[in-house]
Amino acid sequence: MVMNMKSEFDSSEKKHFRVVAALIVKDGKVLLTQRWPGKNLGLTWEFPGGKVEEGETDKEALIRELQEELGIKAEIGTCCFETRHGYGLREVHLLIFRCKLLSGEPKAIDVKAMEWVNLNELTERKFPPADLLFVQELIAGRIKHDDDDSDHDDDEEAFKPAQVIRKPK
């Protein structure tokens, strides 16, 4: 008699999520959004963005997320940071892109709050663990964040692949 049973490992298989976020700087301030309370990592601050859905490119996902969360249109530039972080049975592959605000005034539509924050005030915020290294690199000046109209697409040295992988404890 053959039984059709799932192995004990099926339920503990790690889920992988590809997440894209925007680095938008205006007048020396960085745009941040706050996660809803009651959700995973609730009330933490993060760079606007979200999960890449099946069939989407990273840039398409980021354009959609910025429209849904903040009601803005942005030009998606180069990727300036990439990391992987384990959260128990979930692993997030985070990519952060330099973006330029094209139209719309950001407002908290599908986030608890949004704010423009000075770089030197970022350490006063609570961020998800996957974002912390990026915040440190940004504050230290190791990630370019020009808020002018310059085009970063041809600046290969602007890309900073962190390649950090943190395993869950």
C-alpha positions, 0 to 999 in steps of 0.5 A: 500500500502506497500512501500519498503523504508530503514529507516532513520537509515540505512544510519547512521549505524556505520561501523566496521573495524578490523585493525592489525598492526606490532610493528617491532623494529630493533637496537632500532628503530621502523618501521613506514609507512606514509599514502597517501595524499588525503586518510582518515588521509592522511600523518599521520604516523602509524605502518605498517598493514591494514584491516583484510579481510573476511576469514582472521585471524589477523596474515594472514592479517598482513603477507599479509599487510606487504608483500603488503606495504613494501615487507617484510616477518615477524614472527607475535608474540603476540598481545601487544595492543588492542583498539577501536576508533570511527571516526564518523560513523566508528569504528576501532578495532586496534590490534598491534602485536610484529613482527620480520623481517624475510626477505626483506629490507622494502621499501615503495611499497603501502605507501607514505613513511617508516622510522625507527624512534627512540622511543624518536622521535615518539612524533614528528610524527602525528599519527591517534587518534587510535594509540596515546595511543599505542605510549604513552605506548610505549614511557613510557616503559609500552609495551615491545619491545625487538628487539632481537630474543627472542620469545614472544609467551609464555610470557603471561604477554607481552600482554597488552589489553588496552581495550580503547574505545573512542566515536566520539565527 
